[in-house]
Amino acid sequence: MFKIYLSRIARNRLALTGAILMAILAILAIFAPVIAPHHFAEQNLLERLKPPSTKYWMGTDDLGRDILSRLIWGTRVSLIVAFVAVGISTLFGTLIGLISGYFGRWVDSVLMRLVDIILCFPTFFLILMVIAFLEPSITNVMIVIGITSWTGLARLVRGEALSIRERDFVLAAKALGASNSRILFTHLLPNVVAPIIVTATLGVGGAILTESALSFLGLGIQPPAPSWGSMLSAGKDYIHFAWWLSVFPGLAILITVMSFNLLGEGLRDALDPRS
């Protein structure tokens, strides 16, 4: 079955493109200290606001820091934040969705009303509200994005669990005396893994956009740590004569989010049992 899924993804050119781009980004993030020409905090005021050249491929910023090096180091920051945040939201969403769908009745009502209350608030403004009371840091950004982004997955998993709990193999497990936890994690969870993987993959792009937006507003990753959002924010004041300060971080965000979205769409097609 796994080979069938891989062959489907390989035949999907968009998904394959997304996977290749994601692999390149992962290599940049892991080997940033080796690949980056300079350290992200290295300054040279004599070389400030230099345009792209053979010495500085993407130019320098207002403090003389190499844009290319900061983008490469920023890849590590963005991917770490996105993966940890999506991991937290996936854990919350999966557990709450499974429990709500399996037990039903008042448990389902209470948990879904909680979801409805959270969905009443625009997600980004909810994140702003929470993070306003916390010290801006990479840890807080990851946690806040994760604990405010699980509602969609919870409703998806709940719908799948409501359907699966009435199937014969679940009823047989109950008749044989299997515990609720065993049924949840041995019988229900494996049957909802496919939509969870797809949703998590698509969620990475959203987490990167959220982190970039928070850093742009000064509420995310704090200097001197490189973040694509903070680089965009710093470049907006020089956009009329130093375009490279905004263009290259914007392209990095665009390419990264697009690669995860393409991979997510490919996984959705490959893991769809109806295809």
HELIX and SHEET records of a PDB file:
HELIX    1   1 PHE A    2  ARG A   11  1                                  10    
HELIX    2   2 ARG A   13  ILE A   30  1                                  18    
HELIX    3   3 ALA A   32  ILE A   35  1                                   4    
HELIX    4   4 LEU A   45  GLU A   47  5                                   3    
HELIX    5   5 ILE A   67  PHE A  103  1                                  37    
HELIX    6   6 ARG A  105  LEU A  119  1                                  15    
HELIX    7   7 THR A  123  ILE A  131  1                                   9    
HELIX    8   8 ILE A  138  ILE A  147  1                                  10    
HELIX    9   9 THR A  151  ILE A  164  1                                  14    
HELIX   10  10 ASP A  168  ALA A  175  1                                   8    
HELIX   11  11 ASN A  180  ARG A  182  1                                   3    
HELIX   12  12 ILE A  183  LEU A  188  3                                   6    
HELIX   13  13 LEU A  189  VAL A  192  5                                   4    
HELIX   14  14 VAL A  193  PHE A  216  1                                  24    
HELIX   15  15 TRP A  228  GLY A  235  1                                   8    
HELIX   16  16 LYS A  236  TYR A  238  5                                   3    
HELIX   17  17 TRP A  244  LEU A  271  1                                  28    
END                                                                             
